[in-house]
């Protein structure tokens, strides 16, 4: 049980690199194999930063015989070893033992860099049972040793004799207290290192694997860049190219870009993207810009040359089907999602990549008509296959669902149409409102599903509770597309899903609960634009022979302001949807020609995650903070 005597003495301050050892997952993503290998990537990427900026051309990586020790050497400038004027310590010791210490915060030392936060090397130091760093620069060699984030020796000059060249060698052993018995995977390190040589022309990488007896030494150097890497990736994945020669593109302007892509006969797309030499497996804005640019270029080419058969309308997914694409971008101030840098978040990069890729790819298609013809044929086939598959699924899934009512919620008033493109589902608050909606709807295209009260908060409930909640399972049954791992957007029975709730605080809360459920268990329903918020009026204003509808007080007051001064309006405030006559609900909220509805979009996934967590999560303090920060906004709300 928590103590009730909570005082200043209970406050803990973690000093130096203690936070890293206390919460390693914050810095390397976890203490599993992925986190362990992240230690290697941090040190290698520091060496690559020297290469990117023209200070190094060679990196050597050695994996020790027991698979737990790694040594990384480069021929760059060497980490500074002189005394920092403010902290009175060697710069080498500061960098290795202090979070957020490094030479990449200011422009000048590095133009492009993958290490941005000044924590990479120090994190590796903190999570190593032993580390030694040798620096060659200014004709001398220095050395310092560390353990668990602390220096165990002073910076000492290794030899009084002059040494040739410059560079840094970092040797570290992963701490068993953190990673247990895990060891490094030689093949994973090898493949990552070879990929670096495709990304950086002129870089030579040597990998020495001492876990094998005798040890194996390999050298990698690929001056063909991503064009050569594309051939390797296509072959490794066993794909058959649609056209003989891939598209390769290099741009030297900011942001610097290199791109290689090729369509294959596979049914899925495969993208690999990098920022400043760092792999971004979760994509980001640079990858979004690439996908957008590709689709626009192909569509422009198809439209210009009028190549599409009548009735064939390729979607973005049809255009990209079978595509293998590699993108390397160099961004001056990259904004990564977390220290592991899995995703790029710079919003401006999407338009920059799109604007560079679209004209370049379109010109290539125009200059290579025979290759373009093969690609167009591939896209047309993909489009027809998708449409045929969708039509077959509609025939089977829709007809089965409609004819066998046992598969659908008993309170669902379904529509007669079996075409999802024109079918709409209105999830309505309460049986009373549901009755009005059923009478006012278009029975051919509009289905009504009433809810009873507030649904379960999916942010706080586990999957078992969600699966056992009747209201939520009724919604999933009605939609027909499943949820969670079983979700299949191709089985969605309604192209538009409207949340139709009372225009009051309770109604807004129910809408938020449903949006939370959709985002957590049917996220594609939201991200692909199928969810809408219906906008029922809160006020009816009668002025003479005219009737006006207002969503809120602001619209009501705006109507008053426009009326002649001698007109005294009659105002009715609806306490709920159940008070509206079926014809009123139809004309204001259901009829596509006259209704107002908001499509739910998620422009910023991270912000959406934070908002849902704050508002709907178990941490009441986050909600309290959210409410107090917006107290003024709530002053005028009529709840």
C-alpha positions in Angstrom: 0.0 0.0 0.0 1.3 3.5 -0.8 2.4 5.6 2.1 0.3 8.5 3.2 3.3 10.4 4.5 4.5 11.9 1.2 7.2 14.5 1.7 10.2 16.1 -0.2 12.4 13.2 1.1 10.4 10.9 -1.3 11.5 12.8 -4.4 14.2 11.0 -6.4 16.5 12.9 -8.7 18.3 10.8 -11.3 21.7 12.3 -12.0 24.1 11.8 -15.0 23.2 8.8 -17.0 21.1 7.1 -14.3 17.8 7.9 -16.2 19.1 5.8 -19.2 19.8 2.8 -17.0 16.5 3.3 -15.1 14.3 3.6 -18.2 16.4 2.3 -21.2 13.2 1.8 -23.3 12.8 5.6 -23.6 16.1 5.8 -25.4 16.5 2.6 -27.4 12.9 1.3 -27.7 13.3 -1.6 -25.3 15.8 -4.1 -23.9 15.0 -6.8 -26.5 17.1 -7.7 -29.5 16.0 -4.6 -31.3 17.1 -2.4 -28.5 20.4 -4.2 -28.2 21.2 -3.7 -31.8 20.2 0.0 -31.5 23.5 0.4 -29.6 25.4 -0.5 -32.7 23.4 1.7 -34.9 24.0 4.7 -32.7 27.8 4.4 -32.9 27.8 3.5 -36.6 25.5 6.4 -37.4 27.9 8.8 -35.7 30.7 7.5 -38.0 28.4 7.8 -41.0 27.7 11.5 -40.1 31.4 12.1 -40.6 31.0 10.4 -44.0 27.9 12.4 -45.0 29.7 15.7 -44.3 32.8 14.7 -46.2 35.2 14.0 -43.3 35.5 10.2 -43.5 35.4 7.5 -46.2 36.0 4.3 -44.3 34.2 2.5 -41.4 35.3 -0.8 -39.8 33.1 -2.8 -37.5 34.3 -5.8 -35.5 32.0 -8.2 -33.7 33.7 -9.9 -30.8 34.0 -13.7 -30.5 31.4 -14.0 -27.7 28.9 -11.9 -29.7 28.5 -9.2 -27.0 31.4 -6.8 -27.8 31.4 -4.5 -30.8 34.1 -2.1 -32.0 33.5 0.7 -34.5 36.3 2.6 -36.1 36.2 5.5 -38.7 38.8 7.8 -40.3 36.9 11.0 -39.6 38.1 14.0 -37.7 38.2 12.3 -34.3 36.1 13.4 -31.3 37.6 16.6 -29.7 39.7 15.8 -26.5 40.5 19.4 -25.4 39.0 20.9 -22.3 35.6 22.5 -22.6 35.9 26.1 -21.4 32.6 26.0 -19.4 32.6 22.5 -17.9 36.3 22.1 -17.4 36.2 18.6 -18.7 37.5 17.0 -21.9 34.9 17.2 -24.7 35.3 13.4 -25.1 34.2 12.8 -21.6 31.4 15.2 -21.8 30.0 13.6 -25.0 30.2 10.1 -23.5 28.9 10.7 -20.0 26.4 13.6 -20.5 23.0 13.6 -22.1 22.4 16.2 -24.8 26.1 17.0 -25.3 27.4 17.0 -28.8 28.5 19.0 -31.8 25.3 18.7 -33.9 23.1 21.2 -32.2 24.5 24.2 -34.2 25.1 24.5 -37.9 28.7 24.5 -39.0 30.1 21.2 -37.6 27.6 19.1 -39.5 25.4 20.1 -42.4 23.4 16.9 -42.4 23.3 14.5 -39.5 21.3 11.5 -38.2 22.4 12.2 -34.6 20.4 15.2 -33.4 19.8 14.9 -29.7 23.4 14.5 -28.3 22.3 11.3 -26.5 23.3 8.4 -28.8 26.9 7.9 -27.6 26.1 8.6 -24.0 23.2 6.1 -24.1 25.5 3.4 -25.4 28.0 4.3 -22.7 25.3 4.1 -20.0 24.2 0.6 -21.2 27.6 -0.9 -21.5 29.4 -2.8 -18.8 32.7 -1.4 -20.3 33.6 1.0 -23.0 36.9 2.3 -24.4 37.3 5.2 -26.9 40.5 5.9 -28.8 40.8 9.2 -30.7 43.4 10.0 -33.3 43.8 13.7 -34.2 46.4 16.4 -34.4 49.2 13.9 -34.7 48.4 12.1 -31.4 46.2 9.3 -30.0 44.2 9.6 -26.8 42.2 7.0 -24.9 39.5 7.0 -22.1 37.6 4.1 -20.5 34.0 4.0 -19.1 31.6 1.7 -17.3 27.8 2.0 -17.0 27.9 5.7 -18.0 30.8 6.9 -15.9 34.4 7.5 -16.8 36.8 5.0 -15.2 40.0 6.7 -16.3 41.2 10.1 -17.4 41.8 11.0 -21.0 45.4 9.9 -21.5 47.8 10.1 -24.5 48.4 6.6 -25.7 51.8 7.3 -27.2 54.2 10.2 -27.2 55.1 9.4 -30.9 53.3 11.1 -33.7 50.5 9.1 -35.3 49.2 9.4 -38.8 45.7 10.1 -39.8 42.6 10.8 -37.7 39.5 9.1 -36.5 37.6 7.5 -33.6 37.4 3.9 -32.4 34.7 3.0 -30.0 34.7 -0.4 -28.3 31.8 -1.4 -26.0 30.3 -4.5 -24.3 26.6 -4.6 -23.8 25.7 -4.8 -20.1 24.3 -8.1 -19.0 22.4 -6.3 -16.2 20.3 -4.6 -18.9 20.2 -7.1 -21.7 20.6 -10.5 -19.9 22.0 -13.2 -22.2 21.2 -11.5 -25.5 24.0 -11.3 -28.0 24.4 -9.4 -31.3 23.3 -11.0 -34.6 26.2 -11.0 -37.1 23.9 -11.2 -40.1 21.7 -8.3 -39.0 24.8 -6.1 -38.5 26.3 -7.2 -41.8 23.1 -6.4 -43.8 22.7 -3.0 -42.1 26.4 -2.1 -42.9 26.2 -3.2 -46.5 23.0 -1.0 -46.9 25.1 2.0 -45.7 27.4 1.6 -48.7 24.5 1.8 -51.1 23.2 4.9 -49.4 26.6 6.7 -49.4 28.7 6.6 -52.5 32.4 6.5 -51.8 32.0 4.8 -48.4 33.9 1.7 -47.8 32.8 -0.5 -44.9 34.7 -3.5 -43.4 33.0 -6.0 -41.2 34.9 -8.5 -39.2 32.9 -11.3 -37.6 34.9 -13.0 -34.9 32.0 -15.2 -33.8 32.9 -17.5 -36.7 36.0 -19.7 -36.6 38.1 -18.7 -38.3 36.9 -15.1 -38.3 35.3 -13.7 -41.5 36.3 -10.3 -43.0 34.0 -8.7 -45.6 34.4 -5.4 -47.5 31.5 -3.4 -48.9 31.6 -0.6 -51.4 28.8 0.3 -53.9 29.2 3.4 -56.0 26.1 2.6 -57.9 24.0 3.9 -55.1 20.3 3.1 -54.7 20.0 2.0 -58.3 22.2 -1.0 -57.4 20.5 -1.5 -54.1 17.1 -1.7 -55.9 18.4 -4.7 -58.0 19.5 -6.4 -54.8 16.2 -5.8 -53.0 14.0 -6.9 -55.9 16.1 -10.1 -56.3 16.1 -10.9 -52.5 12.3 -10.6 -52.3 11.9 -12.9 -55.3 10.0 -10.4 -57.4 9.6 -10.4 -61.2 10.1 -6.9 -62.6 7.3 -5.5 -64.8 9.8 -3.5 -66.9 13.5 -4.0 -67.7 15.0 -0.8 -66.3 14.1 0.9 -63.0 13.7 4.6 -62.5 16.6 6.3 -60.7 16.7 10.0 -59.6 19.2 12.1 -57.8 18.6 15.7 -56.6 21.3 17.9 -55.1 19.1 20.8 -54.0 17.8 21.0 -50.5 16.6 18.5 -49.4 19.0 16.3 -51.2 17.2 13.2 -52.5 18.1 9.9 -54.1 15.4 7.6 -55.4 15.2 4.3 -57.2 11.9 2.4 -58.0 10.6 -0.4 -60.1 7.2 -2.0 -60.6 7.0 -5.8 -60.2 4.4 -8.5 -60.6 3.9 -8.8 -56.9 0.5 -7.8 -55.4 1.9 -5.6 -52.5 4.1 -2.5 -52.5 7.4 -2.3 -50.7 9.0 1.0 -49.6 12.3 1.5 -47.8 13.1 5.0 -46.7 16.1 6.7 -45.0 16.8 10.2 -43.6 20.4 11.3 -43.4 21.4 7.7 -43.7 19.0 6.5 -40.9 16.4 3.8 -41.8 12.9 5.0 -41.1 10.9 1.7 -41.1 7.7 3.5 -40.0 8.0 5.9 -42.9 7.0 9.5 -42.3 6.5 12.7 -44.3 9.3 12.0 -46.8 7.7 8.6 -47.6 4.3 10.2 -47.8 5.6 12.7 -50.3 7.2 10.0 -52.4 3.9 8.0 -52.6 2.0 11.1 -53.4 4.5 12.2 -56.1 4.4 8.7 -57.7 0.7 8.6 -57.9 0.4 12.2 -59.3 3.1 11.5 -62.0 1.4 8.4 -63.2 -2.1 9.9 -63.2 -0.8 12.9 -65.1 0.9 10.6 -67.7 -2.3 8.6 -68.1 -4.5 11.7 -68.5 -2.1 13.4 -70.9 -1.9 10.4 -73.2 -5.5 9.2 -72.7 -4.4 5.7 -72.0 -7.1 4.4 -69.6 -9.8 2.2 -71.0 -13.4 3.4 -70.4 -14.6 2.6 -66.9 -11.1 2.0 -65.5 -10.3 4.4 -62.6 -7.1 3.4 -60.8 -6.9 4.2 -57.1 -3.6 5.2 -55.5 -3.2 1.6 -54.2 -3.7 0.4 -57.8 -0.9 2.7 -59.0 1.5 1.5 -56.3 0.6 -2.2 -56.4 3.8 -4.2 -56.9 6.1 -1.2 -56.6 9.5 -1.5 -54.9 10.8 1.9 -54.0 13.9 3.1 -52.1 14.2 6.7 -50.9 17.1 8.5 -49.2 16.6 12.1 -48.1 19.0 14.5 -46.5 17.1 17.0 -44.2 18.9 19.9 -42.5 16.8 19.8 -39.3 15.0 16.5 -39.2 12.3 15.9 -36.6 12.2 12.3 -35.8 9.5 10.5 -33.8 11.6 9.6 -30.7 15.2 8.7 -30.1 15.0 5.5 -32.2 14.2 7.7 -35.2 11.8 5.2 -36.8 9.7 8.0 -38.5 10.2 11.5 -39.9 7.7 14.1 -38.8 8.8 17.3 -40.7 5.6 18.5 -42.3 7.3 20.5 -45.0 9.3 17.6 -46.4 6.2 15.9 -47.9 5.6 18.7 -50.3 9.3 19.0 -51.1 9.6 15.3 -52.0 6.3 15.3 -53.9 7.4 18.4 -55.9 10.7 16.8 -56.8 9.5 13.3 -57.6 6.4 14.1 -59.7 8.0 15.9 -62.6 11.1 13.7 -62.7 9.0 10.5 -62.9 6.6 12.0 -65.4 9.5 13.0 -67.6 11.0 9.5 -67.4 7.7 8.0 -68.4 7.4 10.3 -71.4 11.0 9.6 -72.4 10.5 5.8 -72.1 7.1 5.1 -73.8 7.7 1.3 -74.1 8.5 1.0 -70.4 5.6 3.3 -69.6 3.3 1.1 -71.6 4.3 -2.0 -69.6 3.7 -0.1 -66.3 0.3 1.2 -67.5 -0.8 -2.3 -68.4 0.3 -3.5 -65.0 -1.8 -0.7 -63.3 -4.9 -1.4 -65.5 -4.7 -5.1 -64.6 -4.5 -4.2 -60.9 -7.5 -1.9 -61.1 -9.6 -4.5 -62.9 -8.6 -7.2 -60.5 -9.5 -5.0 -57.5 -12.9 -4.0 -59.0 -13.7 -7.6 -59.8 -12.7 -8.7 -56.4 -14.8 -6.0 -54.8 -17.8 -6.8 -56.9 -17.5 -10.5 -56.0 -17.2 -9.6 -52.3 -20.2 -7.4 -52.5 -22.3 -10.1 -54.1 -21.3 -12.7 -51.4 -20.8 -10.6 -48.3 -23.6 -8.1 -48.8 -26.3 -10.5 -50.0 -25.4 -13.0 -47.3 -25.5 -10.3 -44.6 -28.8 -8.9 -45.8 -30.6 -12.1 -46.5 -29.5 -13.8 -43.2 -30.7 -11.4 -40.6 -29.3 -13.6 -37.8 -25.9 -12.1 -38.7 -27.1 -8.5 -38.0 -28.2 -6.8 -34.8 -31.9 -7.1 -34.4 -32.4 -3.4 -33.8 -30.7 -2.5 -37.1 -33.0 -1.0 -39.7 -31.0 -1.9 -42.7 -31.2 -0.3 -46.2 -32.2 -2.1 -49.3 -29.1 -1.2 -51.3 -26.2 -3.7 -51.4 -23.7 -1.2 -52.8 -21.4 0.2 -50.1 -20.6 3.2 -52.3 -24.1 4.6 -51.8 -25.1 3.0 -48.5 -24.9 5.0 -45.2 -25.2 3.9 -41.6 -26.5 6.3 -39.0 -25.6 5.3 -35.4 -28.2 7.2 -33.4 -28.4 8.1 -29.7 -31.5 6.5 -28.1 -34.5 4.5 -29.3 -36.7 7.6 -29.5 -34.3 9.4 -31.9 -33.8 6.1 -33.7 -37.6 5.9 -34.3 -37.6 9.4 -35.9 -34.6 8.6 -37.9 -36.1 5.4 -39.2 -39.2 7.3 -40.4 -37.3 10.1 -42.0 -34.5 8.2 -43.7 -34.2 7.1 -47.3 -34.9 3.4 -47.0 -32.9 2.5 -50.1 -29.5 3.9 -49.0 -29.8 4.8 -45.3 -29.6 2.3 -42.4 -30.3 3.2 -38.8 -28.7 1.6 -35.7 -30.0 3.0 -32.3 -27.8 2.9 -29.2 -28.9 2.7 -25.6 -27.0 5.1 -23.5 -23.3 5.6 -23.4 -21.0 2.9 -24.8 -17.9 1.5 -23.2 -14.7 3.6 -23.0 -12.4 1.6 -25.3 -9.4 3.6 -24.1 -9.7 2.1 -20.6 -11.1 -1.3 -21.4 -9.1 -4.3 -22.5 -10.0 -6.3 -25.7 -12.0 -8.9 -23.8 -14.3 -6.2 -22.3 -14.7 -4.6 -25.7 -15.5 -7.9 -27.3 -18.1 -8.6 -24.6 -19.9 -5.2 -24.9 -23.2 -5.7 -26.8 -23.5 -2.1 -28.1 -20.0 -2.2 -29.6 -20.3 -5.7 -31.0 -23.6 -4.7 -32.6 -21.8 -1.8 -34.4 -19.1 -4.2 -35.6 -21.7 -6.7 -36.8 -23.6 -4.0 -38.7 -20.5 -2.7 -40.4 -19.5 -6.2 -41.5 -15.7 -5.5 -41.7 -14.6 -7.0 -38.4 -12.3 -5.3 -35.9 -8.8 -5.5 -34.6 -6.7 -8.1 -36.4 -9.8 -9.4 -38.2 -10.5 -5.9 -39.7 -11.0 -6.0 -43.5 -12.0 -2.7 -45.2 -13.1 -4.6 -48.3 -16.0 -6.1 -46.3 -17.3 -2.7 -45.1 -21.1 -2.6 -45.8 -21.5 1.2 -45.7 -19.3 3.7 -47.4 -20.3 6.4 -44.8 -20.8 6.0 -41.1 -22.5 8.9 -39.3 -22.6 9.5 -35.6 -25.9 11.1 -34.9 -26.1 12.3 -31.3 -27.9 15.0 -29.4 -26.4 18.4 -29.7 -25.4 18.6 -26.0 -22.6 17.6 -23.7 -23.9 14.0 -23.4 -24.2 13.7 -27.1 -20.6 15.0 -27.6 -19.4 12.5 -25.0 -21.0 9.5 -26.8 -19.5 10.7 -30.1 -16.1 10.8 -28.4 -16.5 7.4 -27.0 -17.4 6.0 -30.4 -14.5 7.8 -32.1 -12.2 6.3 -29.4 -13.5 2.8 -30.2 -13.1 3.3 -33.9 -9.6 4.7 -33.6 -8.5 1.9 -31.3 -10.2 -1.1 -32.9 -11.1 0.0 -36.5 -8.5 2.7 -37.3 -8.7 2.4 -41.1 -12.4 3.2 -40.8 -11.3 6.7 -39.7 -8.1 7.1 -41.6 -9.7 6.3 -44.9 -12.5 8.8 -44.4 -15.5 6.7 -43.7 -16.6 8.3 -40.4 -18.7 11.5 -40.2 -20.2 13.5 -37.4 -23.8 14.4 -38.2 -24.8 18.0 -37.3 -28.3 18.2 -36.0 -29.6 21.7 -35.1 -29.9 22.8 -31.5 -32.3 25.6 -32.3 -35.3 26.2 -34.6 -35.9 29.9 -35.3 -39.3 30.9 -36.8 -39.5 34.5 -38.1 -42.7 35.2 -40.0 -43.1 32.6 -42.7 -39.4 31.7 -42.6 -37.8 28.9 -40.6 -34.1 28.8 -39.7 -32.0 26.1 -38.1 -29.0 26.9 -35.9 -26.3 24.4 -34.8 -25.5 26.4 -31.7 -25.9 29.8 -29.9 -23.5 31.5 -32.2 -25.5 30.6 -35.3 -28.7 31.5 -33.5 -27.4 34.9 -32.6 -26.2 35.4 -36.2 -29.7 34.7 -37.5 -31.2 37.2 -35.0 -28.7 39.8 -36.3 -29.9 39.4 -39.9 -33.6 39.7 -39.1 -35.5 43.0 -39.6 -35.8 44.9 -36.3 -39.6 44.7 -36.4 -39.6 40.9 -36.5 -39.8 39.0 -33.2 -38.6 35.5 -33.8 -39.9 32.4 -32.0 -37.1 30.2 -30.8 -37.3 26.5 -29.9 -34.4 24.7 -28.3 -34.4 20.9 -28.9 -33.5 19.0 -25.8 -32.7 16.0 -27.9 -33.2 14.3 -31.3 -36.3 12.6 -30.0 -38.1 16.0 -29.9 -37.6 16.4 -33.7 -40.3 15.2 -36.1 -39.2 12.7 -38.7 -39.5 15.3 -41.5 -37.5 17.8 -39.5 -34.7 15.3 -38.9 -34.7 14.4 -42.5 -34.5 17.9 -43.9 -31.9 19.1 -41.4 -29.7 16.1 -40.8 -30.4 13.1 -43.0 -31.0 14.5 -46.5 -27.6 14.6 -48.4 -28.8 17.7 -50.3 -29.4 19.8 -47.2 -27.6 18.2 -44.3 -24.4 19.5 -42.8 -21.9 16.8 -41.7 -18.2 16.8 -40.7 -15.9 14.1 -42.0 -13.5 12.9 -39.3 -9.9 13.2 -40.4 -6.6 12.7 -38.6 -4.0 15.1 -40.0 -1.6 14.4 -37.1 -1.6 10.9 -35.7 0.7 11.8 -32.8 -1.6 14.6 -31.7 -4.6 12.3 -32.0 -2.9 9.7 -29.8 -2.0 12.3 -27.2 -5.5 13.8 -27.1 -7.3 10.4 -26.8 -4.9 9.3 -24.1 -5.4 12.6 -22.2 -9.2 12.8 -22.5 -10.2 9.1 -22.4 -7.3 7.4 -20.5 -7.1 6.4 -16.9 -4.9 9.3 -15.8 -7.3 11.8 -14.3 -4.6 14.4 -13.9 -4.2 14.7 -17.7 -7.9 15.4 -18.1 -7.8 17.9 -15.2 -4.9 19.7 -16.9 -6.7 19.7 -20.2 -9.9 21.1 -18.7 -8.1 23.8 -16.6 -6.1 25.0 -19.6 -9.3 25.4 -21.6 -11.6 26.7 -18.8 -12.2 30.0 -20.6 -13.4 28.2 -23.7 -15.9 26.4 -21.6 -17.3 29.4 -19.8 -20.0 30.0 -22.4 -21.0 26.4 -23.0 -24.6 25.5 -22.2 -24.3 22.0 -20.7 
